[in-house]
Amino acid sequence: MNQSGFLPRADLQRLIDRLRREHADCLGPQVRDEAIVFASLERAEQLPFGYLDRQRPGSYRLEFGDSERAFAWANGPQALKPLVFEPEQPMWHSVRDPDGSLQFHPVPAKPSSLAVIGVRACDLAALALQDAHFLEEPGDPWYAARREGLFLVAVHCTHPAETCFCASTGDGPSCGAGFDLALHELDEGFIVEVGSDAGQAVFEALQTLPVAPGQRAAAEAQQARAAEVQQRRLPAPARLAELMQAATDPHWEEVAERCLSCGNCTAVCPSCFCHRHAETPALDPSRSGHARVWDSCFSAAHSLLHGRPLRAQTAQRYRQWLTHKLAGWQVQYGRIGCVGCGRCISWCPVGIDLTAEVDAILGEVHD
Amino acid sequence: MTEAWLPREAEVVECVAETGDTHTLRLRLTDPARHDAYRFAPGQFNMLALHGIGEVPISIVSDIEDVRLFDHTVRAVGRVTRALVRLRPGDRLGVRGPFGRGWPLAEAEGRNLVVVTGGLGCAPAVSVIRHVLRRRERFGRLTILQGVKHSNDLLWRGQYEAWAREPDTQVLLAADVATPDWPWHRGLITELFEQIEDALAGSLAMMCGPEPMMVAAGRMLLERGMAGPDIYLSMERNMHCGIGQCGHCQLGPHFVCRDGPVFAWPAVASLLGIRGF
């Protein structure tokens, strides 16, 4: 077992102070515009104490209750994705000299130093998926620099939303690896677990108390319950791989009757990596930029070929997303590209539920 | 990490107008060391970058041993390609590449080859035909099948006539719609397969062109006894990065830019001929 200790609730500020000293910034979950998002965290009181999230297909609502806890919710629209895979990242700029010659100047990847508190198991799993994509040769230097500078304090998820299915993908609700520190939140404080050498140093400075057997048992019980309460599930990977053979299934058209092709699902998906290259010319015609910008397979431009979209129909775009995420991804990266966070279900404006669509296409029946 | 995403400056040395909207750009990297070190394989492509306009993937059509310049034949079909065909000698652009996997030429040596192409002068097919003809003794019989919708669409008509005069080389052309002076087949390219049955045994096939044509041709080759792994095809998809990162070019589990553009038939057969896949 990881080295661990107990941190009383009143001492959480010491962890925040320590992370703020060691990193350029420390982010933590906070309520903004009626959602929980990662924002710069200075004081423990800024954490969403007392908040619960109610997520359903097409719905995300925060409720304020009498909970003592800061992490009694599942997740917000953001995972770690925007922190490492920037929505818009300049890559190079070109300069045309008066003699007509062109120079291409790379945009350097700046060293980064960022601590994040409140990372979920699904977020860690999705980060590992993005690592596999962006750090594979030839690699993305801007992603690599941001990733290198991350210090992650995970919090084991005790309150999965109705939309969550991480237990079925094997990615949660408990954090297995990929964190520097992980916290079990109990009513009276936190069990702190060490996950890395960097985490070990912070852990030692915290001077935690021994974990009481009752606290350990309470943490294990709430993790078991967090897995048991999940109602949604995805079939096993081998079954999901069959989606690639279901390209002509009529159900894709049925989904398209509801799908708006808006791309919300790909924006909130913590693993979606598609990005377009965009030229960003300056007003001065001798200068132009070139950036990579988040793209979505639900846009017409995503599949342009000889000036026309290959996937003109919404059914084709939904099929592209789901077959890539659940089948093609297995060939590319050795596992499915879904971590069970449920964001695409909650943030879909019409409440399309990928677990239900998969079952309909594969003919899965549940008891 | 390598800077595969960063263009290098190149100069247009020569422009050859092939047709009104199709030009061949002959390029040289302006950094002599980079130019000398530049190597590619037939069937690979470069990303060509125009300052302030954008980038597009374009096949390399020159010979691998022609180290002085490398050639790209560009047809003006989109925003960037329309600007590319306006380039003139001395103009500068950015080049990055080469990317992707090209034709299986080592495997093709000593064997009969069947090249099936459709559409308007398919550049990847041209690159392999030229490669074989310059090394004629290393390959067996070469059969070239080219189909076009209208006989006036045929690019490099003189070149096909010249290829037909090469030793041990057969050229069969087909046009769905043809002008009266069209001396070749009127109809579909796949109707020509009956004429080449004896050339197929032990052959390696390479295809490039519209997907429905490649699907039909691939199935005919299989029906005539060719093995799936002996049939190769060059695929096209939207490409922005060229290095398997941007996600646009995916075909099932493949990143066409990195795993292709040339694939063996069994790797992609189940993914072809499905609209929008």
Interface residues (C-beta under 8 A of the other chain):
Chain A: M91 W92 S94 R96 G100 S101 L102 Q103 F104 P106 H133 F134 E136 E137 P138 G139 D140 P141 A144 M244 Q245 A247 T248 F273 C274 H275 R276 H277 A278 E279 P281 P285 S288 H290 R292 D295 C297 H302 S303 L304 L305 H306 G307 L310 R311 A312 Q313 A315 Q316 R317 R319 Q320 T323 H324 A327 G328 W329 Q330 V331 Q332
Chain B: M1 T2 E3 A4 W5 L6 P7 R8 E9 T30 A49 H51 G52 I53 G54 E55 V77 G78 G90 D91 R92 L93 G94 E236 R237 N238 H240 C241 I243 G244 Q245 C246 G247 H248 Q250 G252 P253 F255 S270 L271 I274 R275 G276 F277
